[in-house]
Amino acid sequence: MPSLISAHIEKTGGTSLYRAYKEIYGPEKVFLYFPQSDTVAPAIADRLSGSTTIIDVLKSAVSKTFLYPHLYPQVIKIRKLISDNHSAEQLPPGFGVVHGHFQTNRFDHLVGEGAVRSIVLRNPLERMISHYERWKRTRGQDLSRLFVQYNKNMSFEQFSLLPRMQNYQAGFLAGKDLKEFYIVGVTERLDEFGTNLQKVLAFSKRINIAHLNQSPPLSFVSPQDLPNKFIREFEDYHQIDYDLYNQALNISMRTGFL
């Protein structure tokens, strides 16, 4: 089956995809990308049993407590300690997947050499709310592709209209058209993404992608309380993201490949 270059936009279902990739390829062939250091680490390094990892267990445990902002940085330190990180330029021949928060041109040199691109997008407002809430819960230590200095007084409205957050999902594409991706999906239809993934990879078993790493009960933003004026401003500010999302939504409802 082809290798997969899986660009993971924050809060679009990446943890769910990571789990599915490990089940398909085996954790020894799945590599997680770390944007801060431009390194990759094999999923086998943090495996606990099967596709469950030590990090999965720790993240699940700390996300259910109000101590999350204090404990999350420790989870990240543990991941660094147990991960076998090495340069992203050193992916081994025959790797299965590289998955993480990278712009889609980061691994262009691998496309055409047995590797194909995939990406999942999400409704821009819903994704931004999830991104903001994780940023708040982790006090800015959320390992996102773009760093935003933590400010406890920054509102969602202010966060979502920061220049570096404008059309955040489009930023991952690095100018590429969605036609350059072999598999395109949306968070709201991960089942369809799994079906297309199964066809592309010629995988014998049905690929079921469970929704993991959903936001814990602690919530900072209530979508229904956002004023209509702000929502219109948000839609205008992120118009390119909305256009891309609608394209991805149409693609995800088709059968077959692009």
PyMOL commands that set and color helices and strands:
alter all, ss='L'
color gray80, all
select helices_A, chain A and resi 14-25+27-29+43-46+54-62+68-82+88-90+108-110+124-137+156-160+163-165+168-173+178-180+187-201+223-225+228-237+239-252
alter helices_A, ss='H'
color red, helices_A
select strands_A, chain A and resi 3-7+30-34+39-42+47-49+52-53+86-87+97-100+115-121+183-186
alter strands_A, ss='S'
color yellow, strands_A
deselect
rebuild
show_as cartoon
